[in-house]
Amino acid sequence: MSNASGAGSTGIPPGLKRYSIFALMRNAMGYQDGWAHKWRSPDPKPAYDAIIIGGGGHGLGAAYFLAKEHGITNIAVLEKGWLGGGNTARNTMTIRSNYIRPPSVPFHEDSMALYRQLSRDLNYNLMVSKRGMVVFLQSSAAARTAARMANTMHAYGANYEFLNLAQIKRKVPIFEYPENPRMEVFGGVHQPSAMMARHDAVAWGFARMADAYGVDIIQNCEVLGIVRDGNRVTGVQTTRGLINAPKVGMAVAGHGSHVAAMAGVRLPIETQPLQAWVSEPLKPVLDPILLFTGYGAYMMQSDKGELVIGGPTDPYPSYGQRGSFAIIEQVTNVVNEMFPIFKRVKLMRHWAGMLDIVYDGSPIISKTHVDGFTVDVAGAGGFKTTPMAARMHAWLIAKGEPHPRIEKLGLDRFSNGRLVFEGGVSFNR
């Protein structure tokens, strides 16, 4: 995919002031008053070439790739709140590719490759940090799944190595094997390339660059309905009036089924809360991301020193953003059992995001039966798929046909029976 003309040799649109150490020093001399706004706040125009619903990482990323790679800049990104204030702000930063199914691994590997260069491409520090991920195996079933996962990953050139307990201890020195564990740890697997990134910075970086290409980013603009003329989409009705466009892309997390229903499209998803909570800041003690298969719990330490902890989705559909205390109690007990060093650490805050769970656990990036209406539903892997899902959605909007990388991730798989059942995701089913 070649870049659209009009960008400089570094991919920065003409006229955009670069962020650099020299810009930081120059603005320091002026008491930091010389910084330009990252993006405009325009009023919506009556019509655009394309509209993208959702101002998170996926929606803003799709607008950026449409402008950069396909030369389509007459675009509106509509966000009912503020940029990055939805599910983009409610995830836990993990970027990985340890999946089982052949369509999943290369898709997520491509996303990781994009993340590695994204700070440079966007001229924005996304705080991408290579940490690695250690998965604790706590049952023979988990070991079999890990072996299948390793085989698939190795077939696509992704590294995934098995660890014994001594090797786990070397990777995670603070791990102390419990005297009487509820679930025995047999060993582990390690993905060295797993990363973390600052989630809101991803949305802001995409927004800044999309705006520089001429994309209109319209906040506080809720979509109330999707307008059709027969079987073709013609625009959207919003709280700021009617906006016409021959193409409408949906990149909404948490309310995907409701927005799609406005166009007469039924999606095979249900929405469940996925909780997380963080501790008070600590000195750096934990480098890799940890996942406990038997308990469905995970933990990592952020760049601010907080322990970020989470578990499985709540076992019921909900649009709440708090979740249940049963999950908190279950997962916190796991952390205390595996890492007694943290028993006296105080928890600082807690939240939940709304996860659109696809029936087979894999993303949907697809055309629909309504001409001009496309959807990007990331399933259980929203943040980690952001740049690749956005790039593929942009391709779909521009070309009208899916890129070969996402041909098996379309809605038609639910009618032809070729589902992509993915076991490398976190949800209760």
N, C-alpha and C positions, 0 to 999 in steps of 0.2 A: 504494500500500500504506500504509494508515494505521497509526499506532503503537498498540500495545496500551495499554489504560488502566492506570493505576497509576504511570506515570512522570511526573516533574515536567515543567514546560514546557520545560526544557532537555534532556529525554530522560534525566535522571539518576534512577535509582530512589530512592524515599524512603529515608532512613537512610544512604545512601552518603556518606561524607565526600569532598567535592570536593578535587582537587588544584589548588592555585593558588599564586601568589607569597605570598599571605598565610598559607596553610598552611605553606609552606616557612619563612617568617620565624617563625611561631609555634612550629614544632617545633625550629627552631634554638636557641630560648631554652631548650629542654629537652634539649639534646644529642642531638636526633633520636631520642629514645626513645619518642615519642608516636605514631609511625606504626602504623596498624592493618595486620594481614596483608591482602595483596591478595585472597586467596580462602581459603575453608575447606578442610579435608582430612577430609571426612566418610567414614564407613563406608557402603558401598552398602546401599540399602534392598532389600527383596525384590522390589519391582516399581515400574516407572515408566510414564509415558505414552509415552515415547520414549527410546531409547538411541542415542547417537552414538559410533561407534568411531573413535578418533583424536583426540588432544589437541593437534593443531597448529592453525594458523590457520584452516584450512577447517572442522574439527570444532568448535572453540570458537566460531567465527563463526556457524556454523549454529545452535548452541545460543543464542547471543545474539539472533539475528534471530527465532528461534522464540519466545523470551520477549518480546522488544520488540514485534514486529509481529503476532504471532499469539496472544499471551496464553498460550502453553503453557510452563509453568515446571517441571513435574514431569518433569525430564529428567536423565539421567546421561550425562556425557561420560567415556568410559573410555580411559585412556592406559596403555600397558604400561610406559612409563618415566616421565620427568618432562615437564612441559608445555613444548612448544616444543623438545624435545630431539631430535626426529627430523629429517625433511627441512626443517622450518621453519627449523632452525638451520644448514642446509647449502646455502642458496641465495645468490644474489649481488645481491639487493636491487633489481633493475631492474624498473620498471613502465612499460609501453609499450602502444601499440595499433596498431603498424605491421604489419598483417596483410593477407592477400589476399582471403579469402573473405567474402562478405556476412554470414554469421552471426557471423564472428569479430570484425569491426571494432566493431559496436555493443556487443557483449558486453564487449570490453576497454575501450571508451570509457566504458561505464557503471561498470566497475571503477575506472578512473582517477578518475571523478567522485566515487565513494564514498571513495577514498583521500584526495582533497583535503579532505574534511570529517571524516574518521574520527578524527583527533586530538581534535577538538572534541566529536564525538558520544560518544567513549569516555572523555573527560576524561583522556587519557593521551597523552603526547608520543611519537608514532611516528617523529619526526625525518624527516618527509616533506620532501624537497628537490627542487624543480623544477630539473632539470639540462639537459634536452634530450638528444637522441641524434643523433650523426652516423654515418651508415653509409657506409663507403668502397666505391665500386663498382669492381670489378677485372676485369670481363668484360662482354661484350655481353649475355650471358645474365642477369647480375645487373642490368644496366641495364633489360632488358625486364621482369624481375620487379618492379623498383622502380617502373616506369611503371604496371604493372597494380595494384600496391599503392597508389600515389598516386591512381589513378582510383577505386578502391574507397573509400579513406579520404575523399577529397573528396566522394563521394556521401553520406557519413554525417556530413559537417561536421568531419572531423578534418584538421588541418593537416599537410602533408607537402611540403617544398619541396626542389627540386633545387639542388645547389651545384656550381660549378666549383672548380678547384684553389685559385684566389685566395680564394674565399669560405670554403673549408675552412680555409685558413691563418688567416683572420681569426677563425674560430670556435675553432680549435685552434692557437694561436701556436707551440707547441713542436713542431708537426709539421714535419719536414724531409723533402722528397721524396728517396728514395734515388737514388744515381747509377746503380746497376744493380739495379733491383728484380726479384725473381723474378716478381712479377705487377704489371703496370702499374696505377696508379690513374687511372681515367678522370674521376672526379668523385665526387660524394656526394649523399646526401639527408639532410635534417634534420627530425626531429620535435621541435618546440620544447617540447611538453608532457610529454615523457618525464620520469620522476621516479625517485627512490630513496627507500627507507624502511628503517628498522631492523627486520629481520625478526622477531627475538625479541620486540620491543616490541609488534608486531601481535598475537602470540599472547597475551602478558601482558595487553594492553589488553582483548581480547575475554574473557579468563578472568575478569578483575576485574569486568567489567560483567555477564557471565553469572551469576557467583556472587552478585552483588548482587540479581539478579532471582530467586534461589532455585535455580538450577541446581546439581546436585551434580557436582563435578569430582573424579574418582577416579583418582589416580595409582597407578603400580605395580600395575595391574590388567590383566593380559594376557587377551585373549579367546582361549579355547581351542576354542570351537565355537559355531555359531549353531543354536539349537533351532527346529525346525519342527513344526507339527502339520498334516500333509498338505502343502498348498501355501501355508501361511501361517506367517510367522515368529511365534514366541511369546516369544523371549528369547535370552539368550546365556549360555554356560557360561564362567566366568572362573577365574583363579587365586584369586579371593576368593569363589567360589561361584556358584550359579545366580542370574541376575537376569532377571526377566520383563518383557516389554514387547511391546505389539502392533505397534510400529513400531521398526525398527532402520535407522539410516543409517550408511553406511560412508564415512569421509573419511580414508582411509589412503593414505599416499604410500610407494612403494617395495615394499610387500607387498600391494598391492591385489588382485592375482590370487589370492593365498593366502587372504586373508580372505573374498573373494567366494566362493571354492570351498567354504568352510565352509557356505555357504547353498545350495550346488548351482548356483552361477552361474558361468559361464565368461566371462571378460572378454577382449576382443581386444587385449591389451596384452602387451608384453615389457619387462623391466626392464633398464636399462643404467646404468652409472656416468656421472655428469657431474661433471667435476673443476673445481676452482678453487684458486687460491693467492693469497697476499697478500705484499706487500713490507714492509719496514720503513717506519715512518711518515715522510712527507715534508711539507714545506711545501706549501700549495695551489698546484698547477701545472696541474691538469686539471679543468675544470668539466664539460663534456659527457661522456656515456657514448659510447664508441667501439665500432664493430663493423666488422670487416674481412671482407667477403663471400667473397673469394677464398680466405682462409685459415681461415674459420670461427672466428676469434678475436675476443675482445672485451676491453675494458679500461675501468676507471673509477677514480676516486679517492674513497675513503670519507670520511666526516666526521671520521674519526680520522687521516686523512692517508695511509693505506695504499693502494697500488695494488692493486686487485682485478682479477685476470686469469683468463681461462678460455677454453675452446674447445669443440669438439664433444663429443658423447658418445663413450665408448669403443665400438669397432665390434663389440661382442659382448655378449650378455646376462650379467649378473653382479649379485650382491647385495653385492659388496664396497664398501667406503667409502674406498678409496685410489686405485683406478684405475691406469693405466699411465704409465710415464715417457716413452713415446713422445709422448703428447699434451703433456706438460709441455715437452719439448724443442722440439717443433714450434711451439707457441704462443709460448714465450719467445723463440725466434729471430725470430718475426714482430715482437714488441715491440721487440727490439733493432734490427731492420732499419728499422722505421718511426720509432722514437724513440731514436736513439743516445744521447740525454741520459740514458737510464735504464740504460745498459750496466753501470754499476758499482753499481747498487742491489742490495741483498741481499734475497733472498726469506726470509720469516719462517715461514710455515706453509702447509700444503697439505691438502686434504681432497677427498672426493667424496661426492655425494649419489646416492641411488638414484632414477632417473627412470622412472616408469611411462609408457612410450611407447605411445600409442594408434596403431592401424594408420594412420589418416589424419591424425594430428598434431593433432587437435582434442579439446577436453575431452569427457568423458561425464558428464552430470548427468541421472540417469535412474531411472525405475522398472525393476524386473526382473520376470521371470516368477514370482517368489516374492512373494506379497502381503505388503505391509508392509516389504519390504526395498528400500532405495534406495541408489544409489552416486553418489559424487562423485569422479571420477578426472580430474585437471586436465591430463593429457597433458603436453606440453612447456612449459606456461605456468603452473605451480603457484602461485608467489608472486604474480605480477602479477594473477592472477585471484581472489585470496583473498576480498575482501569481496563481489564479485558472485557468485562460485560459492557461497559460504556462504549468501548471501541467497536465491539460486535454489534451493539444496538445502533450505533451511528452508521455502520456499514449497511445494516438492514433498512434503515430509514432512507439512506441515500440511493441504494441500489434496488430496493424493493424485493430482494432475495437474500436468504441467509448466507453468510460466509461459510465455507466448508467446515470450519472449526465448530460451528454451532448447529450444523444440520440435524444432529440427533437430539438437540435440546429444544425442539419446537413443540408447539401444542399438539401437532398431529400424532405424536407418540402415544397420546392418551386414547386415540381412536384406533390406531393400528396395532396397539398392544406391545410396541417396542419401548417399554419403559426402561429408564436408566436408574435402577434401584441402587442407591448409594448408601453404603454402610459407614462411611467416614464422616458422618454428620452427627450433630447433637440435637436430638429431639426425642420426645416420648411417643412411641407408636407401637 
